[in-house]
Amino acid sequence: MFLGSFTYSIDSKGRISIPAKLRKYVKPEANDTFVMTRGASQCIEIYPMDKWKELVEGKLAKLNTFDPENAKFLRMFLQLASEDQLDAQARLLVPQNLIEFAGIKKDVFVLGAMNRIELWNPEIYQKYLDEQQESFGDIAQKVMKLE
C-alpha cells in the first residue's frame, strides 16, 4: 500500500524518480513496469502493472463500448495512458501530454494513494485541498463510519 507524500522535481526530459519509500511496495510481479494515466482530478495516476491488471484493466474490459457514456469514459481515460519501466535510477518517463494535463512545471507533489501513486502540481494540490467545503474530520466521520 502506497503511503506518504514527497516533493520531487521533474527533469527537462520529463523523468521523475519514484521515492524509495514507495518503491518498496511494488511487487516483483509488476516487473518495475507502470501504467500512467490521467486522474479524475487534475493529477497523474501511476499504477504498478500488477495493480493495473488487478484493479483497472478488468473493470475497463467490462464496460459496454456500445454505451456512449462508457465509450467516452474509455477514450478520455486511455487517450493519455502510457506504460513505462523504471530506469536504472528508479525514474519513470512521464509523457508530455500527461505533464500538461496535470499542470506540472518543475516541482511535483508525489502522493502515495493506497493502490496507486498520484503526481500533482503542488500549487494545484494545495488549491484542491483549500477548495474542500468540509473539514477532514467531517469527511472522515462520513467515510469511516462503522456499520
RAHUMO-V988064 format. One record per residue. N is the residue number from 0. SS is DSSP state (@ for helix, = for strand, . for the rest). OMEGA is omega in radians with two decimals (NA if undefined). Layout:
# RAHUMO-V988064
N,SS,OMEGA / N,SS,OMEGA
This chain:
# RAHUMO-V988064
0,.,-3.13 / 1,=,-3.10 / 2,.,3.01 / 3,.,3.12 / 4,=,-3.03 / 5,=,3.02 / 6,=,-3.12 / 7,=,3.04 / 8,=,3.03 / 9,.,-3.09 / 10,.,-3.04 / 11,.,3.11 / 12,.,3.13 / 13,.,3.13 / 14,=,3.06 / 15,=,3.07 / 16,=,3.04 / 17,.,-3.09 / 18,.,3.14 / 19,@,-3.14 / 20,@,3.04 / 21,@,-3.13 / 22,@,-3.10 / 23,.,3.12 / 24,.,3.13 / 25,.,-3.10 / 26,.,3.10 / 27,@,3.14 / 28,@,3.13 / 29,@,-3.14 / 30,.,-3.13 / 31,.,3.14 / 32,=,-3.07 / 33,=,2.99 / 34,=,3.12 / 35,=,3.08 / 36,=,3.13 / 37,=,3.04 / 38,.,3.06 / 39,.,2.98 / 40,.,-3.09 / 41,.,3.13 / 42,.,3.07 / 43,=,3.06 / 44,=,3.14 / 45,=,3.14 / 46,=,2.93 / 47,=,-3.03 / 48,@,-3.14 / 49,@,3.11 / 50,@,3.08 / 51,@,-3.13 / 52,@,-3.10 / 53,@,-2.96 / 54,@,-2.97 / 55,@,-3.02 / 56,@,3.14 / 57,@,3.12 / 58,@,3.13 / 59,@,-3.13 / 60,@,-3.12 / 61,.,3.14 / 62,.,3.12 / 63,.,-3.09 / 64,.,3.06 / 65,.,3.05 / 66,.,-3.06 / 67,@,-3.14 / 68,@,3.10 / 69,@,-3.13 / 70,@,3.13 / 71,@,3.11 / 72,@,-3.14 / 73,@,-3.14 / 74,@,-3.09 / 75,@,-3.09 / 76,@,-3.02 / 77,@,-3.07 / 78,.,3.13 / 79,.,-3.06 / 80,.,-3.12 / 81,=,3.11 / 82,=,3.09 / 83,=,3.11 / 84,=,3.11 / 85,.,3.05 / 86,.,-3.08 / 87,.,3.12 / 88,.,3.12 / 89,.,3.12 / 90,=,2.99 / 91,=,3.04 / 92,=,-3.12 / 93,.,-3.13 / 94,.,-3.11 / 95,@,-3.12 / 96,@,3.06 / 97,@,3.11 / 98,@,3.13 / 99,@,3.12 / 100,@,-3.09 / 101,@,3.14 / 102,.,-3.11 / 103,.,3.11 / 104,.,-3.12 / 105,.,-3.14 / 106,=,-3.13 / 107,=,3.02 / 108,=,-3.10 / 109,=,-3.05 / 110,=,2.99 / 111,=,-3.04 / 112,=,3.13 / 113,=,-3.04 / 114,.,-3.13 / 115,=,3.06 / 116,=,3.08 / 117,=,3.05 / 118,=,-3.09 / 119,=,2.81 / 120,.,-3.07 / 121,@,-3.14 / 122,@,3.12 / 123,@,3.11 / 124,@,3.13 / 125,@,3.10 / 126,@,3.09 / 127,@,3.12 / 128,@,-3.11 / 129,@,-3.10 / 130,.,-3.14 / 131,.,-3.09 / 132,.,-3.10 / 133,.,3.08 / 134,.,3.08 / 135,@,3.14 / 136,@,3.12 / 137,@,3.12 / 138,@,-3.13 / 139,@,-3.13 / 140,@,3.12 / 141,@,-3.00 / 142,@,-3.02 / 143,.,-3.11 / 144,.,3.13 / 145,.,3.12 / 146,.,NA
